Amino acid sequence: MFVLLLNSVVDVYVMVDICIFLIFELNQYHIDMTILLTNDDGIDAPGIQALLKAVNGRNSIIAAPADHQSGCGHQVTTTRAINLQRRSETEYAIAGTPADCVRIAITQIPADVKLVLSGINAGGNLGVDAYISGTVAAVREAAMHGIPGVAISQYRKAKQNFDWDLAAKFTAEVLADLLKRHLEPGSFWNVNLPHLQPGEPDPDVVFCQACTKPLPVNYRIEGNDFYYVGEYGKRDRTPGSDVDVCFSGNIAVTQLRV
């Protein structure tokens, strides 16, 4: 059970305790490993900084798209050059998709990558979203190369604001649990954090199946132009599925396969 603490000073100490616990788990997982952080919102997105905060204290590198790649799925670049901008010893902006970033990071950047974390995405990646999501595609690509990975996304209700500090706190605690669990080759984790308002019940971590119901397919038509107007929060959901779990205020964790 997660506890949502509203006192800012207490929050700092809780976050430190969670990070120390996560660091211990990461040390147990692989003493010399490098963690690759990526996303599909772009290297300057606040979500990847929240992810970096969640793994604070560990040997990590960021290799993420130079610009926004949301919804690109598992697209890879094979017919043009992919530019890499080295911002620092541990940060690389890559003019490609999330899957491109993983491919380049694990084959061209001198680091012993043993774990890939993708996110924290600004928006949910639930159910069939996994086929559209660049966030999920990054860890799927890692799994294809025998590297375990976790995709993390923060669901948002309507157009309300994100609380990235809270997302980082939940992510750190979920990772501490997942890194103790066995993953079969070709498998990876998909985590979706709920959107919580102050005073709402604390979330549980629920291991569940991905919902197979489609996203809303609604369009506004202007002449020959179609504008997608489907509302994410009004999608159908199977009881007990990841969509249902996350929309109900809990953290949905699914194990997916390539």
Buried (B, 14 or more C-beta within 10 A) or exposed (E): EBEBBEEEEEBEEBBEEBBEBBBEBBEEBBEEBBBBBBBBBBBEBEBBBBBBBBBBEBBBBBBBBBEBBBEBBBBBBEEEEBEBEEEEEBBBBBBBBBBBBBBBBBEEBEBEBBBBBBBBBBBBBBBBBBEBBBBBBBBBBBBBEEBBBBBBBBBBEEEEEBBBBBBBBBBBBBBBBBBEEEBEEEBBBBBBBBBBEEEEEEBEBBBBBBBEEEBBEEEEEEEEEEEEEEEBEEBBBBEEBBBBBBBBBBBBBBBBEE
